Amino acid sequence: MSGRLALVTGASSGIGASFARLFASRGYDLAITARRSDRLAALADEIRLRHGVDILIIPADLSQPDGVGGILAEIEAHGRSVDALVNNAGFGVPGSFIAASWDEQQAFLKVLLVAVCEMTHKVLPGMLERRFGRIVNVASMAGLAPPAPGTVMYSAAKAFVIKFSQGLHLETRGSGVHVSALCPGYTYTEFHDVNGTRARIGEETPAWMWMGADEVAAVGFEAVEANRPVSVPGAPYKAAAALSKLLPDEWGMTLMARRGRLPANT
């Protein structure tokens, strides 16, 4: 292996797979991780054939205590360092806050919050030392919009990821490390299939509100290269994000209460 290495979590499909293809097209070697090793292997074969880069396949479950450490140990064992990090792994827990068990909620927090912070904390020192790094934290429009019934944990977690990214962006100014939060709206991925909300959301959401994973990843890549702390793909979502800043909290919560559950976006 040679050149820079991009580590992409949740790379087996959707936005993660799109980021892997995009970084490879820019000459990065890859370390791709997710729970499904067969999907990772298929993606790696596709990318190697198209771009000729070297790829480490690292199956892992980030909800486990050794998830992050195991991934980074594997990369280190191959004599590599992480030059670009895409924290994309995630899932949604459908229903109200108490409808899911605490074990499910705890696993959710480990993947969407703890793993993001731990992974970033462990790769950032090397980036700062080398004076080069790219960190994309995949958040969501749910983190910018008012909270809604049924997205208590998801919207709160994504709001944290956005603020975390903004703060880290400020701390790394002038260091050569770029940090950006990507906040997509409805995106064609397997997300809604996994949490069982595909049929209902497909009926409720007009086609013009949906974006492709490749399109979303391209916006995120451009934003981190330009070192923009937050990016929102798509004109409708840019408008919604701007409106959410002007809308008083009480009005926003009233609106969401009338709409009912606002599904997780990515």
SVG drawing of the C-alpha trace seen along z (x, -y; Angstrom):
<svg xmlns="http://www.w3.org/2000/svg" viewBox="-52 -34 56 46">
<polyline fill="none" stroke="black" stroke-width="0.4" points="0.0,0.0 1.1,-3.6 -0.3,-7.1 -3.0,-8.4 -5.6,-6.2 -9.3,-7.0 -11.2,-5.1 -15.0,-4.8 -17.3,-3.3 -20.7,-2.0 -19.2,-1.4 -21.2,1.6 -23.9,-0.4 -25.5,-3.8 -23.6,-7.0 -20.7,-5.1 -20.1,-3.1 -20.4,-6.3 -17.8,-8.0 -15.5,-4.9 -15.8,-5.1 -15.3,-8.9 -12.1,-8.8 -10.7,-6.0 -11.4,-8.1 -9.2,-10.8 -6.3,-8.3 -6.8,-7.4 -6.3,-3.8 -9.2,-2.6 -10.0,-0.9 -13.7,0.0 -15.6,1.3 -19.1,2.5 -20.8,5.6 -21.4,7.3 -18.2,8.7 -19.7,10.0 -20.9,6.6 -17.5,5.1 -15.8,7.7 -18.0,7.0 -17.5,3.2 -13.7,3.7 -13.6,5.8 -15.6,3.2 -13.4,0.3 -10.1,2.2 -11.2,3.0 -12.2,-0.6 -9.5,-2.6 -6.6,-0.2 -6.3,-1.3 -5.4,0.9 -8.2,1.7 -8.3,3.1 -11.6,4.9 -12.3,4.8 -15.6,6.3 -16.6,4.8 -19.5,3.9 -19.1,0.4 -21.6,1.1 -19.1,3.5 -16.6,2.2 -13.6,3.1 -15.1,2.0 -13.1,-1.1 -9.9,0.2 -10.1,3.4 -10.4,1.4 -7.5,-0.9 -5.3,2.0 -5.9,3.7 -4.9,0.6 -1.8,0.1 -0.9,3.8 -0.7,3.0 1.7,0.1 -0.9,-2.5 -2.3,-5.7 -5.7,-7.3 -5.5,-10.4 -9.2,-10.8 -12.1,-9.6 -15.7,-9.3 -17.8,-8.6 -20.9,-7.3 -22.0,-4.1 -25.4,-4.4 -29.0,-3.1 -32.3,-4.2 -34.5,-2.8 -38.1,-3.3 -40.9,-4.2 -41.2,-6.2 -38.3,-6.5 -39.6,-3.8 -40.9,-1.5 -37.3,-0.1 -35.3,1.6 -32.5,-0.2 -30.1,2.3 -31.2,1.2 -30.9,-2.5 -27.5,-2.0 -26.2,-0.2 -27.6,-3.2 -25.7,-5.7 -22.5,-3.6 -22.5,-3.6 -23.8,-7.2 -22.1,-9.0 -19.4,-7.1 -17.8,-5.5 -17.7,-8.8 -16.0,-10.6 -13.6,-7.7 -12.6,-7.2 -12.0,-10.9 -10.0,-11.2 -7.7,-8.4 -6.9,-9.4 -6.7,-13.2 -3.3,-13.3 -1.6,-11.6 -3.4,-14.0 -2.3,-17.0 1.3,-15.7 1.3,-15.1 -0.5,-18.5 -3.1,-16.8 -6.5,-15.3 -10.0,-15.1 -12.9,-14.2 -16.5,-14.0 -19.1,-13.3 -22.4,-12.2 -25.1,-13.9 -28.7,-14.6 -31.2,-17.3 -32.9,-15.8 -30.1,-17.4 -31.0,-20.9 -34.8,-20.6 -37.1,-20.9 -37.4,-17.6 -40.4,-15.4 -42.2,-12.4 -40.5,-9.2 -37.0,-10.7 -36.1,-11.6 -32.7,-9.8 -31.9,-10.2 -32.4,-14.0 -30.6,-14.5 -27.7,-12.4 -27.4,-14.1 -27.6,-17.5 -24.6,-16.5 -22.6,-15.3 -23.2,-18.7 -22.1,-20.7 -19.1,-18.3 -18.0,-18.9 -18.3,-22.6 -16.3,-22.8 -13.6,-20.5 -13.5,-22.6 -12.6,-25.6 -10.0,-23.7 -8.2,-22.5 -8.1,-25.8 -4.8,-26.3 -3.6,-22.8 -4.2,-21.2 -7.0,-19.1 -10.5,-19.8 -13.6,-18.8 -17.1,-18.9 -20.6,-17.7 -22.7,-16.5 -26.5,-16.9 -28.5,-15.1 -32.2,-14.9 -34.1,-11.9 -31.5,-9.8 -31.9,-6.6 -30.1,-4.1 -31.0,-0.9 -31.6,-3.0 -35.4,-2.9 -35.5,0.8 -33.5,1.8 -35.7,-0.1 -38.9,1.0 -40.2,-2.5 -39.7,-2.3 -43.3,-1.8 -44.8,-4.5 -42.1,-7.1 -42.3,-6.3 -46.0,-7.1 -45.6,-10.3 -42.5,-11.8 -42.7,-13.3 -40.1,-12.1 -38.4,-15.6 -37.4,-15.4 -35.2,-12.3 -31.5,-12.5 -29.0,-9.9 -26.2,-8.6 -23.6,-9.6 -24.9,-13.1 -24.9,-13.5 -21.4,-12.1 -20.1,-14.5 -21.4,-17.4 -19.8,-16.1 -16.4,-15.6 -16.5,-19.1 -17.4,-20.6 -14.5,-18.9 -12.0,-19.8 -13.1,-23.4 -13.1,-23.1 -16.7,-24.1 -18.0,-23.1 -21.5,-22.1 -22.9,-21.2 -26.5,-20.5 -27.1,-18.8 -30.0,-20.0 -31.7,-23.3 -34.9,-22.3 -33.0,-21.2 -30.8,-24.3 -33.9,-26.4 -35.3,-24.2 -32.1,-24.5 -32.1,-28.3 -35.8,-28.5 -35.1,-26.3 -32.7,-28.9 -35.3,-31.6 -38.2,-29.6 -38.8,-30.0 -38.4,-26.7 -42.0,-26.8 -43.3,-27.2 -41.1,-24.4 -42.2,-22.0 -45.9,-22.9 -45.4,-22.2 -43.8,-18.9 -46.5,-17.9 -49.1,-18.5 -47.1,-16.5 -46.5,-13.6 -43.4,-11.5 -40.7,-12.9 -38.7,-9.9 -34.9,-9.8 -33.6,-11.1 -30.5,-9.2"/>
</svg>
